[in-house]
Amino acid sequence: MSRPRKPFGATHPGRLPATMMKVLAAELSDPQRLRKGKRYARDGSVLDIDIAPGIVTCEVQGSRPTPYIAAIEVTTGDGMPLRRDVVTRCTCPDDENWAGHSCKHVIAAMFCFSDELLLEPELLDLWRGRSGPTGAPDDDPAAAGRSAGPQSRRHLRLVGADDRAGGEPPEPEPAADPLLDVLGRPAGAALPPLPDLERLEPVLPRDPQLAAVLRAALAGARVDWD
């Protein structure tokens, strides 16, 4: 992976694919996410970019200390893909509620990829899987990181903090339910003392109206013990 490049000047070879990538970003987002993603790309929140056949992967610094991993996957083909040819993913919570819109971290990654295309339009063919390594010189490690083959770079999948530290993340152990032993006893049997149950705060939906309805329902909920 390498740091995203910032184009300078007015004359660049990849103006057309760079502009089309920004148009594609607008098609994959809503106005709010588009505006925030552009700001992330502009203020340097995209820490690294990795361009490989079929996928562009970026580390994007968000609100938490550990950067999010945003990926833009594409089908094999020629030229700029259509919206239906692109799948985006991100490790941020907003990725699960996207409702057809990519998150701001993905949009930031797309705008940084647009800058790369502005400077080096051949990267579009590399991303679409239509060309191999570009043969960057050994004395240019940044360019080598952008054009090296997939065997010398990160696997084409999203990774979390545990993956970056090395090794696979452990499988989470299922939480023990203290009521299972009580519910499994026959009627009339003596019940053991119950431990104090930890209060769990509900995860409310992002939609304010749905969140208000769920909050009101939980406020009126009551559990009666016989």
N, C-alpha and C positions, 0 to 999 in steps of 0.2 A: 504494500500500500504506500501511497505517497501523499504529500500535502497538495491540496487543490491549487491550481495556478490561477493567477489573476491577470487577465488580458490588459495590455496597455496599448494606447494608440487607436487609430480608426480603421486601419487596413489589416484584415485578417483573412486567411483562406477559407475559413469555415463559417462564414456569416449565415448562409442559408440553413445548414443543418442545426446550427446553434439556435436560430430563431424558431425553427420547427420544433426543437426540443422544448422551448419555453411554451409554445402553443400546446404541445402535448401535456405539459405540466398543468396548464390552465384547464384542459379538458378533464384531467384526473382529480381535480380539487374543486372546492368551493371558494368563494372570494376571501373568506376569513383565513382559511388554511393557506391559500395562495399568497396572501399578503404576509403572513407570519413566516412562511417558508422562504420567500424572497429576502426577508430581513435576516433570517438565520444564515442564508448563503452570503449575504453582503457583509455581515459583521464577523465572519470567520468562525461560526459555530460548527461548520463542517471541518473536522480535524484531518480526516484521511479519505482518499478515494481510491478504489480498486476497480479497474475496468478489465473484464475478462469476457470470453465468448459466452453470450447468453445472459450475463448479469453484470450490473454495476453495484458495488457495495460501498457504503460510506459509514464512517463513524461520525455521529452528530451529537454535539454537546447540548443537552437539554437542561431541564430544571434539577435533575439529580446529579450526583457526582460522577457516576459511571455513564459514559456516552451511550446513546442508543445506536443500534445497528439498523440502517435503512438499506433496502435492496430493491433494485429495479430489474426484473427479469423480462426477457423478450424471446419470442420465437425466432427461429432461424429464417432469414429472408434477405431481401435487398432494400436498401434505402431506409428512410425514416418509417418506423412501424406505425400502424394505426392503434387506436386506443384498445381495440380488442386483442391486439398482439402483446400487450404489456400487462404484467402482474406485479404489483408492488407489495412489499412487506416491511414491517418495522417492529422492533421489540418494545415500542412504547405502548402504554395503555390505550391510546386513541386508535391504534390499529384495529382493535376489536370492535370499535363502534363507528367504523368509517362510512358505512351506508352508501357505498359507491364512491367515496371521496378518499383520496390518499391523505395521510397525515402531513403535518408541516415539515417533519424531518425528511420524509420522502421527497417533498417538493424542494426542500433545500438541496438535497442530493441531486435532483434533476437539474436545478439551476447551476450547480457546480459542474455537472457533466456537460451542460451547455457551454460553459466557459472552456472546458477541455476540447469540445468539438470546434469551438471558434479558433483555437490555436492549432488543432490537429484533427482535421475532418476525417482522416483515415480511421480514427477510433470508432466511428459509426459502423464501419464494416467489421471491425474486430468484435464489437458488441453484438452485431447481428450474426456472428459466426461465419462470415464469408471470407475471412482472411486469417492467417496465422500470425505469429509474432512479427513485429515490424523490424526486428533487428536493430534495436537501439544500441548505440555504442556503449562500451563498458565504462567509459568515464562519465556517463550521465546516469547516475543511479535513480534519479527521479523519473526519467523517461523509461528506464528499464523496468521500474516498478509498475508503470502503466501498461507496458506492452509485453511483459513476460508471459509465457504460457501458463496454463492453469496448474501445472504440476509444481511450479515454483511459487505459487501464491495461495492465498486462503481458499479452502474448498468453497464451492458454490452453494453455500447454505448460510442461514442466519446463525450467528453465534451469540451467546450471552457472556457475562463476565466470567463465569466458571470456565467456559471454553477458552477464553483468551488467556486465562491463567494456566491452562494446560490440563488435559484430561477431560473426560466426560462428566457432566454434572451428575451427582448422585440422585437416584430416584427418591422422591419424597415418601416418607413412611405415612401410612394412613393414620389419622388421629383416632385415639381410642375413645369410644363412647362410654361414659360412666353409667349410662342408663341400661345398657344391653343386659348386664347381669340381673338388674332388678326386673326388667320386663320378661326375662326368661324364667323367672321363678313361678311355681304353681300358686293358685289362689289360696290364701290363708297362711302362706309361709311367712316366717319372720323376715323382715327386710333389713339389710345391712345399712349402716349409716352412709348417707350420700355425701360425696365431697362437694365443696363449693363449685358451682358451675361458672366458668369464665364467661363474662358478658361479651358477646360478639356484636360489633358494630356492622350494620348492613351496608353493602356496597350499593349506593343509589345510582340509578341511571343518569346519564348526562342531561337528558331532556328535563327541563325544570318542572313541567307539568306532571310528567310521570313520577319524578322524584317527590313532588308534593303529595301526590296520591298515596305513594308507598309510605311516606313518612307519617301521614295521617292514619293509615291502616295499622302501622306498627304501634303508634301511640295508643290506639284503642284495643290492642290485642292483650289477652289475659289467659293465663294457664291455671286451671283449677286442679288441685290434687285431692283424690279421694282418700 
